[in-house]
Amino acid sequence: MARINLLPWRAELRKQQQQDFFTGAGFGVALTLALMLFLHLDINSMVAFQEERNRFLDGEIQTLDKKIKEIEDLEVKKKRLLGKMDVIQELQASRPEIVHLFDELGRTIPEGVYLSDLIQADKNLTVNGMAQSNARVSAYMRNLESSAWLRDPILNIIETRLESKDNKKERQSKFTLQMKQSTEKPDAKRKGAS
């Protein structure tokens, strides 16, 4: 029987298989590297896109913050203007009150009573004056109680003095009186009373 040496054929086959294996492994490594490079570039692209969106959103947020600040400033101005309008409306509404006050002061003062000064703090009034007698001060207080625009007269001080005028001695009563200006209209008081 003839002997055939199969060793070189097997070595060549093994060598070919090793070459195929290394070629496949190299191709697999190259494919893996290419895939990793593609993923890396894709992820970097997505990160760059998201950073660009974040910058855009930051810019929009800053724009909105400025607008919000402007709106807050406008709200403050609006509140100030509304406050001023309220004060003006209050003044407009109370404008006739001073006229009524002085008119009522003139109507309620009886003969023989003279006012020297008037002090007003909000709706509270303090009146200093002179009267020919204590009875005239009492008449003045009764007139104030029946007044539609003045109420709650309280006598703080009354001093009686003897003064000389034209060689005659006259009694003078110096008084201080407190009262309140009525905030209701006289018609409203009359309707409430009936």
Secondary structure, DSSP 4 states (H G I P E B T S, - for coil): ------HHHHHHHHHHHHHHHHHHHHHHHHHHHHHHHHHHHHHHHHHHHHHHHHHHHHHHHHHHHHHHHHHHHHHHHHHHHHHHHHHHHHHHHHHHHHHHHHHHHHHHPPTTEEEEEEEEETTEEEEEEEESSHHHHHHHHHHHHT-SSEEEEEEEEEEEEEEEETTEEEEEEEEEEEEEE--S-HHHHHHHH-
